[in-house]
Amino acid sequence: AQSSQGAAASSKSTKQADRALAKAVRRALGKTPGFDVSGVFVKARGGAITLSGSVKDGSQIEQAGEVAKSVQGVTSVSNKLTLFHGGNG
C-alpha cells in the first residue's frame, strides 16, 4: 500500500491527466466532421471517459463513443449522451 503522501501527490497529477484527457477527447469530437460538440460534456477519471449531454442527431451518440475510444489514454467509455429534442427541429 502507498503512503498517504504518495497517494495525495499521485491523485493531483491524476487530476491533471484526467483534465488533459477530457480536453483531448473534446478536441477529437470537435474535429469530427458534422459533429456538434456544443451540448456534450466530457469527464475523465483515470482513463475512464464519461460522455454526457445531448446531440442533435442519434447517429452522433455512437460516433462520439467511437471517437472517445480512439483517443490515446482512454481505457473505457461510458456513453450517457442523449438525443436532443429541440422545439425547432
C-alpha positions as CSV (number, residue, x, y, z in Angstrom):
1,A,0.0,0.0,0.0
2,Q,1.1,3.5,-0.8
3,S,1.8,6.1,1.9
4,S,-0.9,8.7,2.2
5,Q,1.6,11.4,1.0
6,G,2.3,9.4,-2.2
7,A,-1.3,8.9,-2.9
8,A,-2.1,12.6,-2.5
9,A,0.7,13.5,-4.9
10,S,-0.4,10.9,-7.5
11,S,-4.0,12.0,-7.2
12,K,-3.0,15.6,-8.0
13,S,-1.2,14.5,-11.2
14,T,-4.1,12.2,-12.0
15,K,-6.5,15.1,-11.8
16,Q,-4.3,17.0,-14.3
17,A,-4.1,13.9,-16.5
18,D,-7.8,13.5,-16.4
19,R,-8.4,17.1,-17.3
20,A,-5.9,16.8,-20.2
21,L,-7.6,13.6,-21.4
22,A,-11.1,15.1,-21.2
23,K,-9.8,18.0,-23.3
24,A,-8.2,15.7,-25.8
25,V,-11.5,13.8,-26.2
26,R,-13.4,17.0,-26.6
27,R,-10.9,18.3,-29.2
28,A,-11.2,15.0,-31.1
29,L,-15.0,15.3,-31.1
30,G,-14.7,18.9,-32.2
31,K,-12.6,17.8,-35.1
32,T,-15.1,15.2,-36.2
33,P,-16.9,16.5,-39.4
34,G,-20.5,17.3,-38.8
35,F,-20.3,16.6,-35.0
36,D,-21.9,19.2,-32.8
37,V,-19.9,19.2,-29.6
38,S,-21.6,22.2,-28.0
39,G,-24.0,20.2,-25.9
40,V,-21.5,17.5,-25.0
41,F,-19.8,17.2,-21.6
42,V,-16.7,15.1,-21.2
43,K,-15.4,13.8,-17.9
44,A,-12.3,11.7,-17.4
45,R,-11.3,9.7,-14.4
46,G,-8.2,7.7,-14.5
47,G,-8.6,6.9,-18.2
48,A,-12.3,6.2,-18.0
49,I,-14.3,8.7,-20.0
50,T,-17.9,9.6,-19.3
51,L,-19.8,11.4,-22.1
52,S,-22.9,13.2,-21.1
53,G,-25.2,15.9,-22.5
54,S,-27.0,15.8,-25.8
55,V,-26.5,15.7,-29.5
56,K,-28.9,16.7,-32.3
57,D,-28.5,13.5,-34.3
58,G,-28.9,10.0,-32.9
59,S,-26.0,8.7,-35.1
60,Q,-23.7,11.1,-33.3
61,I,-24.2,9.2,-29.9
62,E,-22.4,6.1,-31.3
63,Q,-20.0,8.3,-33.2
64,A,-18.9,10.1,-30.0
65,G,-18.3,6.8,-28.3
66,E,-16.1,5.6,-31.1
67,V,-14.1,8.9,-31.3
68,A,-13.6,8.9,-27.5
69,K,-12.4,5.3,-27.6
70,S,-9.8,6.2,-30.2
71,V,-8.2,8.9,-28.1
72,Q,-4.8,7.8,-26.7
73,G,-5.0,7.2,-23.0
74,V,-8.7,6.3,-22.9
75,T,-9.3,2.9,-21.2
76,S,-13.1,2.9,-21.2
77,V,-16.0,5.0,-22.3
78,S,-19.3,5.4,-20.5
79,N,-21.6,6.9,-23.1
80,K,-24.5,8.7,-21.5
81,L,-25.3,11.0,-24.4
82,T,-29.0,11.6,-25.2
83,L,-30.8,12.8,-28.2
84,F,-31.6,16.5,-28.0
85,H,-35.3,17.1,-28.6
86,G,-35.5,20.8,-29.5
87,G,-38.6,22.7,-30.3
88,N,-37.3,24.0,-33.6
89,G,-36.3,20.8,-35.4
